[in-house]
Amino acid sequence: GSCCCANKSPGPCGSPNNYCRNRSPGRSPARRVEDIERFAHEGGPAGVSADEESEKTKPEIVLLPEPARVVEGEIARFRCRVTGYPAPKVNWYLNGQLIRKSKRYRLRYDDHVCELVIRDCTVEDSASIMVKAANVAGESSSHAFLLVQGTFLPGECGGNLDEEWPGPLGFRPCAHCH
């Protein structure tokens, strides 16, 4: 294919007289946060050449998200590490429903580490959390569970105590509250 360079000054293409035209003056080669977040949901850059065809690899979740137990009002965090080429599209799901970025849900993707942060957790957020990574070579997924404990003291909401599950500081929420 054709080179992106014009003869100007020393640059990245090997020849001391080449300078890459695709790089804006003064712009760092590092991606902006918006680009990183977009890639987390849309996958990596398009335009894989025929030479790179054999290098495509199915996504693999090499660091699995762990279950989380938080008290109502706290923050829950789930992290995983994903590999694959081209860069996989990563999505998080709460009980099978796609999670979209919002004030309560923060989604980050940085150097193959994906993170879901859920702010102000409520008892209703107790759910199965799934992360799914996909690219043209295939897909992979993993599950973890989020358990949000209510802030009621035993019996305060009128429900029955759950004798088998101790809460924080020894409190046992009722079966209704967790």
C-alpha positions in Angstrom: 0.0 0.0 0.0 0.9 3.6 -0.1 2.8 5.3 2.8 1.2 8.1 4.8 4.4 10.1 4.8 5.7 13.1 2.9 9.4 14.1 2.8 9.6 16.8 5.5 11.5 15.9 8.7 12.6 12.8 10.7 9.6 10.8 11.6 8.1 7.4 12.4 8.3 5.7 9.0 12.0 4.7 9.1 13.5 7.1 6.6 15.2 10.2 8.1 13.3 12.4 5.5 9.8 11.2 6.3 7.1 12.8 8.4 3.7 11.3 9.0 0.9 13.5 7.6 -1.8 11.8 9.6 -0.4 13.2 12.9 -1.7 16.6 13.7 1.0 19.1 14.9 1.1 19.3 18.7 -1.2 16.3 19.2 0.1 13.4 21.4 -0.1 9.9 19.9 -2.0 8.8 23.0 -5.8 8.4 22.5 -8.1 10.8 24.2 -10.4 9.4 27.0 -13.4 9.7 24.6 -11.7 7.5 22.0 -10.9 4.9 24.6 -14.5 4.8 25.9 -15.8 4.7 22.3 -13.5 1.7 21.5 -14.7 0.0 24.6 -18.2 -0.2 23.1 -17.5 -0.1 19.4 -14.3 -2.1 19.1 -10.9 -1.1 17.9 -10.1 1.0 14.8 -11.4 -0.4 11.5 -9.3 -1.2 8.4 -7.3 -4.3 9.0 -5.1 -5.2 6.0 -4.9 -8.6 4.4 -1.5 -9.1 5.9 -3.0 -8.8 9.4 -5.8 -11.2 8.7 -3.9 -14.2 10.2 -3.2 -12.2 13.4 -6.9 -12.0 14.4 -7.6 -13.6 17.8 -10.8 -14.4 19.6 -11.4 -12.2 22.7 -10.4 -13.8 26.0 -11.2 -12.6 29.5 -7.9 -13.3 31.2 -8.8 -11.5 34.5 -12.4 -12.4 35.5 -14.7 -10.0 37.3 -15.2 -10.9 41.0 -18.5 -11.0 42.9 -19.2 -7.8 44.9 -21.2 -7.3 48.2 -22.0 -3.8 49.1 -24.3 -1.9 51.4 -27.1 0.2 49.9 -25.8 3.6 48.8 -22.2 2.4 48.3 -20.3 2.0 45.0 -19.8 -1.4 43.4 -16.8 -2.0 41.0 -16.2 -4.8 38.6 -13.0 -5.2 36.6 -11.7 -7.6 34.0 -8.9 -7.8 31.5 -9.6 -8.6 27.9 -7.3 -9.7 25.1 -8.0 -10.2 21.4 -7.3 -8.7 18.0 -8.8 -6.5 16.7 -9.6 -4.8 20.0 -12.8 -6.4 21.2 -16.1 -4.5 21.7 -16.8 -4.8 25.5 -20.3 -4.6 27.0 -21.6 -5.1 30.5 -25.1 -6.4 31.4 -27.2 -6.3 34.5 -29.6 -9.3 34.6 -29.2 -9.6 30.8 -30.0 -5.9 30.2 -27.2 -3.8 28.4 -25.7 -1.2 30.8 -25.2 2.2 29.2 -23.0 4.9 30.5 -24.9 7.3 32.8 -24.5 9.2 36.1 -24.9 5.9 38.0 -23.0 3.6 35.6 -19.5 4.4 34.6 -17.7 2.3 32.0 -14.0 2.5 31.4 -11.6 0.8 29.1 -7.9 1.4 29.5 -5.0 -0.8 28.3 -7.3 -3.9 28.0 -8.7 -3.4 31.5 -12.4 -2.9 31.5 -14.2 -1.5 34.5 -17.9 -1.1 35.5 -18.7 1.2 38.4 -22.2 1.4 39.8 -22.8 4.4 42.0 -25.5 4.7 44.7 -26.3 1.0 44.7 -29.8 0.0 45.7 -31.2 -3.4 46.8 -32.8 -3.6 43.3 -29.3 -3.6 41.8 -28.6 -7.1 43.3 -28.2 -9.0 40.1 -26.1 -11.1 37.8 -23.4 -9.0 36.1 -22.1 -10.2 32.8 -19.2 -8.8 30.7 -19.1 -9.8 27.1 -16.2 -9.1 24.7 -16.6 -9.6 20.9 -14.7 -9.0 17.7 -14.7 -10.5 14.2 -12.8 -13.6 15.5 -15.4 -14.6 18.2 -16.7 -13.7 21.6 -16.2 -14.5 25.3 -18.2 -13.7 28.4 -18.0 -14.0 32.2 -20.4 -13.6 35.0 -20.2 -12.2 38.6 -22.9 -11.5 41.1 -23.7 -8.1 42.8 -25.3 -8.4 46.2 -26.6 -5.1 47.7 -27.6 -5.3 51.4 -30.4 -3.1 52.6 -29.8 -0.6 55.3 -32.8 -1.8 57.4 -32.0 -3.3 60.9 -33.4 -6.8 61.5 -37.2 -6.8 61.1 -37.4 -3.0 60.6 -39.2 -3.3 57.2 -41.6 -5.9 58.5 -40.0 -8.8 56.6 -38.8 -12.1 58.1 -35.2 -12.3 59.3 -32.8 -14.3 57.1 -31.0 -16.4 59.8 -28.4 -17.9 57.4 -26.9 -14.7 56.1 -25.1 -12.2 58.4 -25.0 -8.6 57.3 -22.4 -5.9 58.1 -21.5 -5.4 61.7 -23.5 -8.5 62.6 -26.9 -7.2 61.4 -29.0 -9.6 59.5 -31.2 -8.1 56.9 -34.6 -9.7 56.4 -35.2 -12.0 53.4 -37.1 -9.1 51.8 -34.2 -6.6 52.1 -31.4 -8.5 50.4 
